[in-house]
């Protein structure tokens, strides 16, 4: 009885006490609502993609087939997982994590905070914002439905290299659904990026010059440019695949004079910049969090901005380092290799600047700061293993092995995921007006930190020893390390339940945050938590 | 309290991981310290050297960054003695920023030079050597010796190590002589595959409509497992093959057995040596 009374009281604290129904969210043009919906969508697809990863690790826990090729019955239905099903799991794990978890999570945070941080009442095109969001869950759903069509989901990796994805070798409609899903997600991404670019360039408050913008805004701006430049190219690649499959063209079909390697060039022309689309916003978040909790201004702001731009430009020129084994001219390999090494320079500058920001500051280890510091420490490992992968001769040994899997997870998990977590713990009080539980957050952080290293670090060794990726069974000499990876993965997966509990519990019952719980200096901390409908009573003037 | 407990568990688990991975594993009959498989060709050795050069540079940079990070965590943490007012306000240091831009550029140039040398050694096909064709298809390999008029044999019994998991695997042999340059012509008939022998240091994609080249020179006789390394469909993980390196006498015997099995005359040893581009 008394509990109900208390929760009623909480209801009255809400800024919008009236219940918001489905129609409200379907039609809302408020960037804050849309930002939250992006984050919720990302969380849902993160769970789905995570479950796929659990299946993969369960199969790989021991040598031999664990789940595959063992028919089992549930009631009247008999299931049997085939090798193709394993391939569907790896393909859809990557697809969901990349297109529907990491990218939407960053866009969600950007949607909520970019307008506030530049002193704008909303995004430049609020209706477009609504539209670019609502495409996204349905494109994910379309891909998910491909599991239920004849032939099942596409099982050719998230890279979908032809000829394996041609009509002859992937005959079902699942592959076409994947292609159309990519088209829709790409359209959402392009529309969103136009919105971010116009908002940042046109909607800044008086006095907010480009070089006064917080680094997170800069990173979202550069990311939006990358999306705008690269995503249409991906759309081109998958469109050619679609016409090859259905309308008799031969872009990638050698029998008709095409070339499967052409697809790889076009695909990676998008997908390498996509890696930066998934990490640059993280750099922005980390810069905000570290500066705030070191109680110091960000070190080397100007070089930080140019480093982001430098990474983005170089990142568009290195795609063929994913293709060193296709038999390219060594001189071309040489150029792609050297350009890739050079990305280490601006990335190094960023890491050094974060360290210098912490230097002689007064560090406060909130959960957000813990994630940010872990990001700096672990992303460095991912960056350095990237240098190893980028050396063409070394890549002949480790290409398509678990070393690459280890590398990309140190970039996407230690990089993207940890930075998203730093951002969520940092900005949650601003979004919902209540603090997340620091205790639960701390446990979540430590378990994540341990289990991610237990999961991904041994994969370096597996790769060096020659275990290829995307295989459901392996040479038994790899057993012990694989078991270790699997234990880590299950722990890592289970740990994320804490995040979900913490978020949903704290949104209702957390401590009230007040407008500036962390002592931040950017504009979002000048308004109430959650911010009012149009962010500012009157447009702020930046000195 | 909870945090301290979790940190303790964290430390213990990381230590356990270290012990687990420091235990040497048996690999191809050799104790293996979790790096590359023991190189068995000058190609693999060159790759291992290039890797070591880059690896140690990354280790130094990595330790430097982690060291500074750990120092900062402990030295600059907030405590009862270090309040917020102790935070310095500096935000630039131009000489320092120039230094940490220039040094990485120099390191990049050094790595590029080292990798360049290795790259052109690996990609320059030797003039003398024996051509072997590898043709990949879903889900197996065919090996052909065009200059000897023979093909590789079918596997006649399950592979001892790879079948231990309750799955019977028939693994074809790619038989090669020790000490001769083997020039592989690699292609595929259906989808993409990749020819990958870790101990020889070779990996190249098998692409329908293209022939890719890669070479190696086996230094020791023995059996070395190779595998498809490009996703090729449901049984991608089953595409093993075994590189069987024979000493020269056994090799001549094997060639002539295969020739007789194919209905051809045995070949004199000197002629086989000419094909191999070496002396016997």
Interface residues (C-beta under 8 A of the other chain):
Chain A: X63 X64 X65 X82 X83 X84 X86 X87 X155 X156 X157 X161 X163 X164 X169 X254 X255 X259 X260 X261 X294 X295 X296 X297 X298 X299 X300 X301 X303 X325 X326 X327 X330 X333 X334 X337 X338 X341 X342 X344 X345 X348 X349 X351 X352 X355 X356 X358 X359 X360 X361 X362 X363 X364 X365 X373 X376 X377 X380 X381 X384 X385 X387 X388 X391 X392 X393 X394 X396 X397 X399 X400 X401 X439 X442 X443 X446 X447 X449 X450 X453 X454 X457 X458 X461 X464 X465 X466 X468 X470 X471 X472 X473 X474 X475 X476 X477 X480 X481 X484 X519
Chain B: X2 X3 X6 X7 X9 X10 X13 X14 X17 X20 X21 X25 X26 X27 X32 X34 X35 X36 X37 X44 X46 X47 X50 X51 X54 X55 X57 X58 X61 X62 X65 X66 X68 X69 X72 X73 X76 X77 X78 X82 X83 X84 X86 X87 X88 X89 X90 X91 X92 X93 X96 X97 X100 X101 X104 X105 X107 X108 X111 X112 X115 X116 X118 X119 X120 X122 X123 X161 X162 X164 X165 X166 X167 X190 X191 X192 X194 X196 X198 X199 X201 X202 X203 X204 X205 X207 X208 X209 X210 X212 X213 X225 X227 X228 X229 X230 X231 X232 X233 X234 X235 X236 X237 X238
